[in-house]
């Protein structure tokens, strides 16, 4: 009797052994974009080569195409998703649209549509802001493009990571030709995307404390501070040093602020005067200069009157 039962269990045991012997199929991350995804252009390095050790357990597929615009990518992405069946689709594309004069609204629409296609295939889309682009004058428009992208994907509830914000502070040392990332830059982009896949993305593009206080990368007050950073601090060495120190020391404080509602409210109030000054510095520097001069003059007059009163 026992022998018969053992014999009957042999096929079942063999089936279990066969199933266990099958190699595990890793979830896939599809990296979709242009030459900064593909790598090799202008001596640049694509970020997907640095992604696997940062996202253990995932198979990484690079699907970058040099010179591609978002319109061309929109026509290609569905086929790539159907082919690779990814769990995540990481999208960074639009630099060629900037150089080609394609409008910000068109780029934002195309990227949002790509995210919708990814979702329709059961994948999670993660979009990135456009990286810095300093080879040609058109690159000065990248921050404006990124603002439009941020607005579009936020309204769609899509995760956005800020590669631009994480690169711009040291961009001269992170690119090969003003367009393409070198190995160090590619590592930063990979880390930026990996933080979103692991659920640890701050999403603030370096404005850690402001994002924690106001709750969103695209919140208007945060955008003013980012404009101040991009236009007035980062173009000079002293400003770059200040930004780098802020990036180095502020994340732990930002995490603590984000975890306490009362702290967020307090920091919002404290930041409002700084936001106002930043707006004036960016949009009305002469008015800020005049107000500063008037304030200084008033302080000097007050001190002079007090000194005169003491001598009397």
Secondary structure, DSSP 8 states (H G I E B T S, - for coil): -HHHHHHHHHHHHHHHHHHHHS----EEEEEEESHHHH--GGG---GGGGTGGGSTTEEEEEEE-TT--HHHHHHHHHHHHHHH--SEEEEE--HHHHHTT--HHHHHHHHHHHHHHHHHTT-EEEEE------SSGGGGGHHHHHHHHHHHHHHTT-EEE-HHHHHHTTGGGTBSSSSSB-HHHHHHHHHHHHHHHTT----STT-HHHHHHHS-TT-HHHHHHHHHIIIIITTSHHHHHHHHHHHHHHHHHHHHHHT-HHHHHHHHHHHHHHHHHHHHHHH-HHHHHHHHHHHHHHHHHHHHHHHHHHH-
